[in-house]
Amino acid sequence: MPAKKYPQTTLIDAAMELAASGRWHDVTMIDIAQAANVDIGVAFDHFRSKADILRQFVHRIDRIVLADLDPADFDEPGHDRLIAVMMARFDALMPYRPALRSIIASGGDLGPADTLRAIKTHFGSMRWMLDASGFTTGGLHGSLRVAGMGTIYARCFRQWLEDETVDFGPTMAALDRALSRGSEWDKRIGTGISRLSRACEKIQKKCDRFAQKCRRTDDTEQTSPTTENNSTAS
């Protein structure tokens, strides 16, 4: 018995099929609901726009990649593991390549607000890909690492769209080169942040010592008049 498809899944599939067969810009939510054979009201309950569909499509790809991770690979060097994870992502995207070409050609058909949400979704995906590859993504350094990975992926994604080789060797080579360059910058950023952190700690300690000195001075000034008054009374 075939697995039951939920309306959300059916709508995403229909949207990708329509994008592959025509201009994404011309596709409407009504078209997607009708192609999915889903009641328009039900489609509205799941998605308010094509941008919502695209974000959920990205999450679907995230789940496919993460679900296929082998814990035994966690001990591999981070660089190699990250290449494997990103190439697995391209493999998961392979059935949708015609649709993605249409969507990219239309700029995603996104407005300003949807573009900001799409960027947030994109960086969220890159954070998971980095985490899955053994890289830390917390703090300032982690956020910069995520931003860098997002830029690298965007460039390699466009190359992958046009890569007609069987094994996507050119895409993998470009990814390898970009990650190697990114690794050098990552080290420099890490060193810079460490130095800045140590400098801030020194400044904070000096500020704390100065504050303590000021408090002791205030305490001395507050007790001095009392001492003078006691001397006069005697």
C-alpha positions in Angstrom: 0.0 0.0 0.0 1.6 3.4 -1.0 2.5 5.7 1.8 -0.1 8.4 2.5 0.8 11.8 1.3 -0.1 14.8 3.5 -1.5 18.0 1.9 1.7 19.8 2.7 3.9 17.3 0.9 1.5 17.1 -2.0 1.5 20.9 -2.4 5.3 21.1 -2.3 5.6 18.4 -5.0 3.0 20.1 -7.2 4.8 23.4 -6.9 8.1 21.9 -7.9 6.4 20.1 -10.9 4.8 23.4 -12.1 8.1 25.2 -11.7 9.9 22.6 -13.8 7.3 22.8 -16.6 7.1 26.6 -16.8 8.0 30.0 -15.4 7.9 30.1 -11.6 6.9 33.7 -11.7 3.6 32.7 -13.5 2.7 30.0 -11.1 0.0 31.0 -8.6 -1.1 29.4 -5.3 -4.4 28.5 -7.0 -2.5 26.6 -9.7 -0.5 24.7 -7.1 -3.7 23.7 -5.2 -5.4 22.5 -8.3 -2.3 20.6 -9.5 -2.1 18.9 -6.1 -5.8 18.2 -6.1 -6.0 19.9 -2.7 -8.9 22.1 -1.6 -7.9 25.7 -1.9 -9.0 26.3 1.7 -6.8 23.4 2.9 -3.9 24.8 0.8 -4.4 28.2 2.6 -4.2 26.4 6.0 -0.7 25.1 5.1 0.8 27.8 3.0 0.1 31.5 2.6 2.4 32.1 -0.3 4.9 30.5 -2.7 7.6 31.7 -0.5 6.2 29.6 2.4 6.4 26.6 0.1 10.0 27.3 -0.8 11.0 27.6 2.9 9.3 24.3 3.7 11.0 22.7 0.6 14.4 23.8 2.1 13.4 22.2 5.4 12.5 19.0 3.6 16.0 18.9 2.0 17.5 19.6 5.4 15.7 16.6 6.9 16.7 14.3 4.1 20.4 15.1 4.5 20.4 15.0 8.3 18.4 11.7 8.4 21.0 10.1 6.2 24.0 11.0 8.4 26.1 8.1 9.6 27.4 8.6 13.2 30.4 6.5 12.3 31.5 9.4 10.0 31.6 11.9 12.8 35.3 11.2 13.5 36.3 12.2 9.9 38.2 15.5 9.4 35.8 18.4 9.4 36.7 19.6 5.9 36.1 16.1 4.4 32.9 15.7 6.3 31.5 19.1 5.3 32.2 18.3 1.6 30.3 15.0 2.0 27.4 16.7 3.7 27.1 19.4 1.1 27.4 16.9 -1.8 24.7 14.8 -0.1 22.6 18.0 -0.2 23.1 18.4 -3.9 22.2 14.7 -4.4 18.9 15.3 -2.5 18.2 18.3 -4.7 18.9 16.5 -7.9 15.3 15.5 -8.7 14.3 19.1 -8.5 17.0 20.7 -10.6 14.7 21.8 -13.5 12.4 23.4 -10.9 15.2 25.1 -9.2 16.5 26.5 -12.4 13.1 28.1 -13.0 12.9 29.4 -9.5 16.4 30.9 -9.6 15.6 32.5 -13.0 12.6 34.2 -11.4 14.7 35.3 -8.4 12.4 33.1 -6.3 9.6 35.6 -7.1 10.1 37.0 -3.6 9.2 40.3 -2.2 11.4 42.2 0.3 9.9 40.6 3.5 10.0 37.1 1.9 13.6 37.7 0.9 14.6 38.4 4.5 12.8 35.2 5.7 14.4 33.2 2.9 17.8 34.5 4.1 17.0 33.4 7.6 16.0 30.0 6.4 19.1 29.7 4.3 21.4 30.5 7.2 19.5 28.1 9.4 20.2 25.3 6.9 23.8 26.2 6.8 24.0 26.1 10.6 22.7 22.6 10.6 25.1 21.5 7.8 28.0 22.9 9.8 26.8 21.3 13.0 26.4 18.0 11.2 30.0 18.3 10.0 31.4 18.9 13.5 31.9 22.6 13.4 30.7 24.9 16.3 28.3 27.6 15.3 27.7 29.4 18.5 28.7 33.0 19.4 30.3 35.6 17.1 32.8 33.2 15.5 30.0 30.7 14.8 27.7 33.3 13.3 30.5 34.4 11.0 31.2 30.8 10.1 27.6 30.3 9.1 27.5 33.4 7.0 30.7 32.3 5.2 29.3 28.8 4.6 26.1 30.4 3.2 28.1 32.4 0.7 30.2 29.4 -0.4 27.1 27.2 -0.8 25.3 29.9 -2.9 28.2 30.1 -5.3 28.6 26.3 -5.6 24.8 25.9 -5.9 24.7 28.0 -9.1 27.6 26.0 -10.5 25.9 22.7 -9.6 22.8 23.9 -11.5 24.8 24.0 -14.7 27.1 21.0 -14.0 26.2 18.3 -16.5 28.9 15.8 -15.4 27.9 12.4 -14.1 29.7 12.8 -10.7 29.5 16.6 -10.4 33.3 16.6 -10.2 33.6 20.3 -11.1 31.1 21.3 -8.4 33.0 19.2 -5.8 36.3 20.7 -6.8 34.9 24.2 -6.6 33.5 23.4 -3.1 36.8 21.9 -2.0 38.7 25.1 -3.1 36.2 27.4 -1.6 36.2 25.5 1.8 40.0 25.5 1.8 40.1 29.3 1.4 37.3 29.6 3.9 39.3 27.5 6.4 42.2 30.0 6.2 39.8 32.9 6.9 38.1 31.0 9.6 41.5 30.5 11.4 42.3 34.2 11.1 38.9 35.2 12.4 39.3 32.8 15.3 42.7 34.2 16.2 41.4 37.7 15.9 38.4 37.0 18.1 40.6 35.3 20.7 42.9 38.3 20.8 40.0 40.7 21.1 38.5 38.6 23.9 41.8 38.7 25.8 42.0 42.4 25.3 38.5 42.9 26.5 39.2 40.8 29.6 42.2 43.0 30.5 40.2 46.1 30.0 37.4 44.7 32.2 39.8 43.8 35.0 41.3 47.3 34.9 37.8 48.8 35.0 36.9 46.6 38.0 40.1 47.6 39.8 39.4 51.3 39.1 35.8 50.9 40.4 37.0 49.2 43.6 39.5 52.0 44.1 36.8 54.6 43.6 34.5 52.8 46.1 37.3 52.7 48.7 37.9 56.5 48.2 34.2 57.2 48.7 34.2 55.1 51.9 37.2 57.1 53.2 35.6 60.4 52.4 32.3 59.4 54.1 34.0 58.4 57.4 36.4 61.4 57.6 33.8 64.0 58.8 32.7 61.7 61.6 36.2 61.3 62.8 36.8 65.1 62.8 33.5 65.7 64.7 34.5 63.2 67.4 37.8 65.0 67.8 36.2 68.4 68.2 33.7 67.1 70.8 36.6 65.7 72.9 
